[in-house]
């Protein structure tokens, strides 16, 4: 099927209006609330122990030791990221945590632990080392959580791009002035604009708070890594929004569109993870959506980051084409 007439001016006007309309609509406000609560809550959970450690050091020693605080953050964050990458199980993490606590209590075990330390460090994945030691570790941990969790929230924003107007037949009046393609792509771009603005608010708020309250990372390093994280999150949302566009164009019920978007986005992840326990090839189901490789957006190699970003755009283009194909042919 060939792409029919599309007017760039109409797409621009529709996208700008749709991004502003999202602020006033129920779906936009719900997404904004969920995204802010999730993002800021995850940041608070990770930053709060560090703030308590800094306060205790200042109370007991008069000032905080940045190097000790950074080392503590790395020791806590390393097994968590290893679990996210599938390198360690929860049982192994629990055993290491108990061993670490015993080593703190056992003064005689100091030399033995010190000798074992270099061997453990030599086995650390370079990717984990990059996230925890070469970049601000707290910000890296927060970005990992956001990259994993934000795809679940995006469906609250993108589920009703056209399904509500299809149900009410309101698009028939718009088609007197513009084309289906302008409506479809304009509303998709408007949703992307609103999602990107929300990501910017979350990242700026977290980075500013982290820099002002902890003061353990240089401002330049925080700013550059925050910019990288913002671009990664913004690009990651594009293919998931395209999935919502496809579903929204395929059904004429906003509620059904939301349910299907949730089922598809979460279902691919669950089937890939749970299915691989019993049948290893089932893990490739994760690649039906960006679940299988989206963490590469924070990879230490720039080529892998760019390839992951390109993959997001390719997936988005594929889902957009399928959605437009159905939207162009269906009865409105």
C-alpha positions, 0 to 999 in steps of 0.5 A: 500500500502506498502512503496517500497524500500527507500535508506536513503543515496539517501534521504539524498543527495536529501534533501541536494541538494533540500535545497540548490537548493531552495536558487537559485530557484524562489520559494525559493527566493520568500518565503524567501522574503515574510517570511522575510518581513512579520516576520520583518514587524510584529515585527517592528509594535509591537516594534516601539511604545515601542521604541518611549515610551522609547525615550520619557521617556529618553527625559522627565525623563532622563531614562526609567522605565522598569516596566512602559514600561512592564505594558504598553506593557501588557495593549496593548497586552492583548486585542489583544491576547484575540481577537486572542483567540476569547475571545473578539470582535473588538467592545469590544476591541475598547470600552475598549481602549476608556475607558482606554484613558478616565481614563488617562484624568480623574484624579478623576477616578483613585481610581475607576479604581484602585479598578476595576483593581484586579477584571479584573485581576482575570478573565484573562485567565491563558494562556494570563497571561503566554504569557504576564506576565510570558514570554517576552510579545513583543516576545509572541505577535510577535510569535502569529502573526507568528504562524497565518501568516506563514502557508499562506507563506509556500505554496510559498516554497512547491508548486513545490516539484515534479509538475514541474518535472512531467510536464516536465517528468524530473523525468524519468531520475532521476528514472534511478538512484534512487527510487520514494520514495527517490525523494518524501521524499528527496524533502520534507525533503529538503523543511523542512530544508530550511523552518527551516533555514528561521525560525531561521533567522527570530527569531534570528534577531527579538530576537537580535534586541529586546534585543539590542534596548529595553533592558527591558527583561533579556537576558536569558528569551529572549533566552529561549523563542526565542528557544521555539518560533523557535521550535514551528514555525519550527514544525508548518511548517511541516504539511503545507509542507506535504499538499503542497507535497500532492498537488504537487504530485497530479497535473502536473502544478506548477501554479495549485499546488500553487493555490490549496495549497493557496485555501486549506490552506486559505479555511479551515481557512475561512470556519471554521471561517465564517461557525461557525458564522451561524452554530457552528459545522462548527468550527471543520473544522479548525481541518482538518489542524492544524488551530484549535490547533496550538496556543497550541505550545505556551501553558503554560503547557508542556504537551499541547505543546508536544501534539500539536507538536505530532499532527503536526507530525501526520498530516504531516505523514498522508498527506505525506502518501497520497501524496506518495500513489498517487506519487507512482501510477501515470504516470511520 
